[in-house]
């Protein structure tokens, strides 16, 4: 039963990922604010958070593409792993931002 609905759920996940891309683009524009406190310029966690935020919009665009390529090649597990990339990216950015002073 689940295999019949799999393309529909993959389409829904793709749509959600593509809808998050503009949010990621706005976040990328505002990402230099990570370095507003002067001590953050030499903080490795700040640089990791900055790079994760800047690249989030690209992950939101690349994940559905990779998922559909994998799905059409009958690699269903890899397709769902690819679709989980934006969620994992947000979790990694939130985790690295928690190490910033004042966050």
Helices and strands as residue ranges (DSSP letters): H 2-30, G 31-35, G 38-42, H 44-72, H 76-83, H 85-97
